[in-house]
């Protein structure tokens, strides 16, 4: 005898209004952070070949781009600086120079768009002549090694310079041990108590960073970054890194990349109560764009699903190169 189903979960999917009513995970423009690259020059709008639709901006065009992003309902951006090659040196001096590219960009955007939440990535790799995220010294066998403790003061000086220039959030991405405490103490010494720290607490040594390194001209000139970025097989180590950064004063923590590390995001969400961010990195963006260009994936549906997956895993904040188009689609109701 045929028995009709007693439980019918489809009842809660029967209409758009019903689906909206019971929806567990929501996307909002204010949850998105737009990563942007700023370089020297004027009138620069240079497309990044490995990141279709993303550009390197000069300060003047960056102001225009972020004004357009605000019109799309994007409320936050994170800045990455690209100095001239001739300005790079062993001490990353342009990272913390008051007239460096990021400091000038922060000052100009702050004046033009005072309502924009500005974050600044704190790292040395774009500014060193060797491309590593910290200072390099001679190891026991005469080989060049990244010197953790020698890097801390310069990272703190960089964060301080950005805070003075107008960043409301500084985001150390270097993965040096102890840098969050060093930055927090330096900011507090200067009375910058309200500047928040978003720590790249679990940043993996990932294959998905390739397009970013092209964009930022930050590939290491020797070796790789596996001695300080996290080993991809490890989850418990990531949770320990996150806890250490919270103890040192991080106001927010980040997992990077996002989509290959959804399990880490979910585990971190269960462990900490501070806001949790995830970075949908350049390789994730470019891989999706390649699929769109070949007609293998529907762009709007895939972007929405990928961002929902990151949010569903537990991220409160998503750094994504899709921020502008996602914010437009959310605001217009296209993603219903």
C-alpha positions in Angstrom: 0.0 0.0 0.0 1.3 3.4 -0.9 2.0 5.7 2.0 2.2 9.4 1.5 5.2 11.1 3.1 4.4 12.5 6.6 7.3 14.9 6.6 7.6 17.2 3.6 10.6 19.4 3.8 9.6 20.8 0.4 6.9 22.7 2.1 9.6 25.2 3.2 10.8 25.6 -0.4 7.4 26.1 -2.0 7.8 29.8 -2.8 10.4 32.6 -2.8 8.7 34.2 0.2 8.9 30.9 2.1 12.6 30.4 1.1 13.4 33.9 2.3 11.6 33.3 5.6 13.5 30.2 6.5 16.9 31.1 5.0 19.7 30.2 7.3 22.6 32.0 5.7 22.4 35.5 4.2 24.7 37.6 2.2 24.8 41.4 2.7 27.1 44.0 1.0 28.4 45.1 4.4 29.9 41.6 4.9 32.2 42.1 1.9 35.6 43.7 1.7 37.1 44.7 -1.7 40.8 44.1 -2.1 42.5 46.7 -4.3 46.1 47.3 -5.6 47.6 50.8 -5.7 50.8 51.8 -7.5 52.8 54.9 -8.3 51.8 57.2 -11.2 48.7 59.1 -12.3 45.8 58.0 -14.4 46.8 54.3 -14.0 44.1 51.7 -14.6 46.1 48.6 -15.6 44.3 45.3 -15.9 46.1 42.4 -14.2 46.4 39.7 -16.9 46.0 36.7 -14.5 43.1 38.4 -12.7 40.5 39.3 -15.4 38.5 42.4 -14.4 40.9 43.4 -11.7 43.2 46.4 -12.0 46.2 48.2 -10.6 45.3 51.7 -9.7 47.2 54.9 -9.1 46.0 57.0 -6.2 43.8 59.2 -8.2 42.0 56.4 -10.1 41.8 54.4 -6.9 39.7 57.2 -5.3 37.4 57.0 -8.4 37.2 53.2 -8.2 36.3 53.2 -4.5 33.7 55.9 -5.0 32.1 53.7 -7.6 32.3 50.7 -5.2 30.5 52.8 -2.6 27.8 53.4 -5.1 27.5 49.6 -5.4 27.0 49.4 -1.6 30.6 48.2 -0.9 31.5 49.6 2.5 35.0 48.4 3.1 38.2 48.0 1.1 41.7 46.6 1.9 44.7 48.2 0.2 47.8 46.5 -1.1 50.7 48.7 -2.2 53.1 48.3 -5.2 56.1 50.6 -5.0 58.5 51.1 -7.9 61.0 48.3 -8.3 63.8 50.9 -7.7 62.3 51.7 -4.3 62.5 48.2 -2.9 65.3 47.4 -0.4 66.3 45.0 2.3 64.5 46.8 5.0 61.2 47.4 3.1 61.5 51.1 3.8 58.6 52.1 1.5 56.2 50.0 3.6 56.4 52.4 6.5 57.5 55.6 4.8 55.0 58.4 5.5 55.1 59.3 1.8 54.9 55.6 0.7 52.2 54.5 -1.8 49.7 53.1 0.8 50.0 56.0 3.2 49.3 58.5 0.4 46.4 56.4 -0.9 44.9 56.1 2.6 45.1 59.9 3.1 43.5 60.7 -0.3 40.7 58.1 0.0 40.0 59.2 3.6 39.5 62.8 2.4 37.4 61.9 -0.5 35.3 59.0 1.0 35.2 59.6 4.8 32.4 57.0 5.2 34.5 54.2 3.6 36.0 51.6 6.0 39.7 51.4 5.1 41.9 48.4 5.9 45.6 48.2 5.0 47.4 44.9 4.5 50.6 44.9 6.7 53.4 42.9 5.1 56.8 43.5 3.8 56.9 41.3 0.7 55.9 43.9 -1.8 58.6 46.3 -0.5 61.6 44.0 0.0 64.1 43.4 -2.8 64.0 39.7 -2.0 60.2 39.3 -1.9 59.9 37.7 1.5 57.5 38.8 4.2 60.1 39.6 6.8 63.7 40.6 7.2 66.4 38.2 5.9 69.6 37.3 7.8 72.3 34.6 7.6 71.4 31.2 9.0 73.7 28.8 10.8 74.9 27.3 7.6 75.4 30.6 5.8 72.1 30.3 4.0 69.6 33.2 3.9 66.7 32.8 6.3 63.7 34.9 7.2 64.4 36.4 10.7 61.2 36.4 12.7 62.2 38.7 15.6 64.1 41.2 13.4 60.9 41.7 11.4 58.6 42.6 14.2 59.6 46.2 14.7 59.3 47.0 11.0 55.9 45.3 10.8 54.8 47.4 13.8 56.2 50.6 12.2 54.3 49.7 9.0 51.0 49.3 10.9 51.6 52.5 12.8 52.2 54.4 9.5 49.0 53.1 8.0 47.0 53.9 11.1 48.3 57.5 11.1 47.4 57.8 7.5 43.8 56.9 8.1 43.4 53.1 8.2 40.8 52.0 10.7 41.9 48.4 10.4 45.5 47.1 10.0 45.8 43.5 8.8 49.1 41.8 9.3 49.5 39.0 6.8 53.2 38.2 7.3 52.8 35.2 9.6 55.7 36.2 11.9 55.3 34.9 15.4 54.4 37.6 17.9 53.6 40.3 15.5 50.0 41.0 16.7 51.3 41.8 20.2 54.0 44.0 18.8 51.6 45.9 16.6 49.0 46.3 19.4 51.6 47.7 21.8 53.0 50.1 19.2 49.5 51.4 18.3 48.6 51.8 22.0 51.8 53.7 22.8 50.8 56.2 20.2 47.2 56.5 21.5 45.7 54.8 18.5 43.4 52.6 20.7 40.6 52.6 18.2 42.5 51.1 15.3 41.5 47.5 15.0 43.7 44.5 14.1 42.5 42.0 11.6 45.1 39.2 11.8 45.8 36.8 9.0 45.9 34.2 11.8 45.7 31.0 9.6 47.4 31.9 6.3 48.4 28.7 4.5 51.3 28.2 2.1 48.9 27.9 -0.8 49.1 27.3 -4.6 46.2 29.8 -4.9 48.3 32.9 -4.4 49.9 32.9 -7.9 47.9 35.7 -9.5 48.3 37.9 -6.5 52.0 37.6 -6.7 51.9 38.7 -10.3 49.6 41.6 -9.4 51.7 42.8 -6.4 55.1 41.8 -7.9 55.9 40.0 -4.7 57.2 36.6 -5.6 60.2 35.6 -3.4 63.5 35.8 -5.1 64.8 32.7 -3.4 63.2 29.7 -1.6 59.5 29.9 -0.7 57.3 30.9 2.2 56.7 27.5 3.8 58.8 28.2 6.8 56.4 30.8 8.0 53.1 30.2 6.2 51.0 27.3 7.4 51.3 23.7 6.1 48.1 22.8 4.2 47.5 19.4 5.9 47.2 21.0 9.4 44.0 22.1 11.1 44.9 22.0 14.8 47.9 24.1 14.2 45.7 26.7 12.6 43.4 26.8 15.6 46.4 27.3 17.8 47.6 30.2 15.6 44.2 31.8 15.8 44.1 31.5 19.6 47.6 33.0 20.0 46.6 36.0 17.9 43.4 36.6 19.9 45.4 36.4 23.1 47.9 38.9 21.7 45.2 41.4 20.9 43.7 40.6 17.5 40.2 42.1 17.2 39.3 39.9 14.2 41.0 36.9 12.7 41.2 35.5 9.2 41.6 32.2 7.4 43.2 32.4 4.0 42.5 31.0 1.4 38.8 30.4 1.9 37.2 27.7 -0.3 39.9 25.0 0.1 39.9 25.6 3.9 36.2 25.7 4.7 36.8 23.1 7.4 39.3 25.4 9.1 36.8 28.3 8.9 34.1 26.0 10.5 36.4 24.8 13.2 37.6 28.4 14.0 34.0 29.6 14.2 33.3 27.0 16.9 36.3 28.0 18.9 36.5 31.9 19.0 33.9 34.6 19.5 35.8 37.4 17.8 34.6 38.3 14.2 36.0 35.7 11.7 37.1 36.7 8.2 38.0 34.6 5.2 39.8 35.7 2.0 38.6 34.3 -1.3 42.1 34.7 -2.8 43.3 35.5 -6.3 43.6 31.9 -7.4 40.1 31.2 -6.4 38.9 34.3 -8.3 40.9 33.5 -11.4 39.9 29.9 -11.5 36.3 30.8 -11.4 36.8 33.5 -14.1 38.5 31.0 -16.4 35.4 28.7 -16.0 33.1 31.6 -16.8 35.1 32.5 -19.9 34.9 29.0 -21.2 31.1 28.8 -20.5 31.6 26.0 -18.0 29.9 27.8 -15.1 27.2 30.4 -14.8 29.0 33.5 -13.4 26.2 34.9 -11.2 25.1 31.6 -9.8 28.7 30.4 -9.1 29.8 33.6 -7.5 26.7 33.6 -5.2 27.2 29.9 -4.3 30.9 30.3 -3.6 30.3 33.3 -1.2 27.4 31.6 0.5 29.6 28.5 1.1 32.2 30.7 2.8 29.5 32.4 4.9 27.8 29.1 5.7 31.1 27.7 7.0 31.2 30.5 9.6 32.9 33.5 8.1 31.4 36.8 9.2 33.4 38.8 6.7 34.5 37.8 3.2 37.4 39.5 1.4 36.6 38.9 -2.3 37.5 40.4 -5.7 33.9 39.8 -6.6 32.8 42.4 -3.9 31.4 45.0 -6.3 29.4 42.7 -8.5 28.2 40.7 -5.5 27.1 43.9 -3.7 25.2 45.0 -6.9 23.5 41.7 -7.3 22.5 41.6 -3.6 21.1 45.1 -3.6 19.2 44.6 -6.8 17.6 41.4 -5.7 19.1 39.4 -8.6 20.4 36.7 -6.2 17.0 35.6 -5.0 
